[in-house]
Amino acid sequence: MGKSTGEFIPVNLAVLTVSDRRDASSDTSGDYLRAAAHEAGHVVVDHAIVGEDRYRIRAIVSRWIASLDVQVVVINGGTGFNAKNITPEAIEPLFDRKIEGFGELFRMFSWEDIGGSTLQSRAVAGIANGTLIFAVPGSTSACESAWERIIADQIDARTGPCNFVSHLKKL
């Protein structure tokens, strides 16, 4: 974590779980992300679970990008190397700008936990219409690592020398 400066500014966040196997009773990764955001002081304004269908994923994320209420989207699942994993392909066309370093940093941290298997992680991030979008693997441990080691700081206005809060749409 960088230097702490200024005041905390809560952001409005939406969580999307991409899975053909999970439902509301088994969405541990989505549950974790919503709880972590709430615990950090942010507002979870929406959440959904969708199967691994590029157009349904894109439709939900597009709705949140267009929404006046959603500033940050965290997607879990569909970022692996399996042929059905198409989250990056679904969301990257929506980005105004890709955040190149996010996937690299996630894989660097992931290396500590899973070694060379991190090569198969296609975690990505970008920004569209003032909405910050993160896509991470669907395992709860990967979501914990991404949230605790990267996302939480980058959506906290107190993190210096820089964070993404000033780039988000104003509510």
C-alpha positions in Angstrom: 0.0 0.0 0.0 1.2 3.5 -0.8 1.1 6.5 1.4 -2.2 7.5 3.0 -3.4 11.0 2.2 -6.7 12.8 2.2 -10.1 11.4 3.2 -11.9 8.2 2.4 -14.5 8.5 -0.4 -16.8 5.5 -0.8 -17.4 4.3 -4.3 -20.4 2.5 -5.8 -19.5 -1.0 -6.8 -21.1 -3.9 -8.7 -20.0 -7.5 -8.6 -20.4 -10.0 -11.4 -19.8 -13.7 -10.9 -19.2 -15.6 -14.2 -19.9 -19.3 -13.8 -21.9 -22.1 -15.3 -21.8 -23.9 -11.9 -22.5 -21.3 -9.2 -25.7 -19.9 -7.9 -26.7 -17.6 -5.1 -26.1 -20.4 -2.5 -22.6 -21.3 -3.8 -21.2 -18.0 -4.9 -18.4 -17.8 -2.3 -16.2 -15.5 -4.4 -19.0 -13.0 -5.1 -20.0 -13.1 -1.4 -16.4 -12.4 -0.4 -16.1 -9.4 -2.8 -19.4 -7.9 -1.7 -18.4 -8.3 2.0 -14.9 -6.9 1.5 -16.3 -3.9 -0.4 -18.9 -3.3 2.3 -16.3 -3.7 5.1 -14.0 -1.2 3.3 -16.8 1.4 3.4 -17.9 1.1 -0.2 -21.5 0.7 -1.4 -22.4 -2.5 -3.4 -25.3 -1.2 -5.6 -25.8 -4.4 -7.7 -24.6 -7.9 -8.2 -25.3 -10.8 -10.6 -24.3 -14.3 -11.6 -24.1 -15.1 -15.3 -23.1 -18.2 -17.2 -20.0 -18.2 -19.5 -21.7 -16.4 -22.4 -19.8 -13.5 -23.9 -22.9 -11.5 -24.9 -24.7 -11.9 -21.6 -21.5 -10.9 -19.8 -21.1 -7.9 -22.1 -24.7 -6.9 -21.7 -24.6 -6.8 -17.9 -21.2 -4.9 -17.8 -22.5 -2.5 -20.5 -25.5 -1.7 -18.4 -23.3 -1.0 -15.4 -21.0 1.2 -17.5 -23.9 3.2 -18.7 -25.4 3.5 -15.3 -25.1 6.7 -13.4 -24.8 4.7 -10.1 -22.0 2.2 -10.8 -18.4 3.5 -10.6 -16.5 0.1 -10.2 -17.2 -3.3 -11.5 -15.5 -6.4 -10.1 -15.9 -9.6 -12.2 -14.8 -13.0 -10.9 -14.6 -16.0 -13.1 -14.1 -16.8 -16.7 -10.5 -15.6 -16.9 -8.7 -18.9 -17.1 -7.4 -20.7 -20.2 -10.2 -23.2 -20.6 -12.0 -22.7 -24.0 -15.2 -21.7 -22.1 -13.4 -18.9 -20.2 -14.3 -15.8 -22.3 -14.5 -13.0 -19.8 -11.5 -11.0 -21.2 -12.9 -11.4 -24.7 -16.4 -10.2 -23.5 -15.2 -7.1 -21.7 -12.1 -5.8 -23.5 -14.0 -4.4 -26.4 -15.9 -2.2 -23.9 -12.7 -0.6 -22.5 -11.9 3.0 -23.3 -8.5 2.3 -21.9 -6.9 -0.9 -20.7 -5.0 -0.9 -17.5 -2.0 -2.9 -18.7 -0.3 -3.4 -15.3 -3.2 -4.9 -13.5 -2.9 -8.4 -15.0 0.9 -8.3 -14.7 0.7 -7.3 -11.0 -2.0 -9.9 -10.3 0.1 -12.6 -11.8 3.2 -11.5 -9.9 1.2 -11.8 -6.6 -0.4 -15.1 -7.8 3.1 -16.5 -8.4 3.6 -16.6 -4.7 0.6 -18.8 -4.2 0.4 -21.0 -7.3 3.8 -20.7 -9.0 3.9 -21.1 -12.8 0.2 -22.0 -13.0 -0.3 -18.2 -12.9 0.5 -18.2 -16.6 -3.1 -19.4 -17.2 -4.6 -16.4 -15.5 -5.9 -13.8 -17.9 -6.9 -11.2 -15.2 -7.6 -7.9 -16.9 -8.7 -4.4 -16.0 -9.8 -1.2 -17.8 -11.9 1.9 -17.6 -15.0 2.7 -19.7 -17.2 5.8 -19.3 -15.6 6.6 -15.9 -16.3 3.0 -14.7 -13.3 1.0 -13.5 -13.6 -2.7 -14.4 -11.5 -5.5 -12.9 -11.8 -9.2 -14.0 -10.1 -11.8 -11.8 -10.2 -15.6 -11.5 -13.2 -17.1 -9.8 -11.5 -18.8 -6.9 -12.2 -17.2 -3.6 -8.4 -17.1 -2.8 -7.7 -15.3 -6.1 -10.5 -12.8 -5.3 -9.0 -12.3 -1.9 -5.5 -11.7 -3.3 -6.8 -9.3 -6.0 -8.9 -7.3 -3.5 -6.5 -7.1 -0.7 -3.3 -6.6 -2.7 -4.5 -4.4 -5.5 -8.1 -3.4 -5.9 -8.8 -2.1 -2.4 -6.0 0.4 -2.6 -6.7 1.5 -6.1 -10.3 2.4 -5.2 -9.3 4.2 -2.0 -8.8 7.9 -2.5 -6.3 8.0 0.4 -3.8 5.7 -1.4 -0.9 7.7 -2.7 0.9 8.6 -4.8 -2.0 7.7 -7.0 -5.3 5.7 -7.3 -8.2 5.5 -9.7 -10.8 7.4 -7.7 -10.3 10.7 -9.5 -10.9 8.9 -12.8 -14.3 7.6 -11.8 -17.6 9.1 -12.9 -19.0 11.5 -10.4 -22.3 10.6 -8.7 
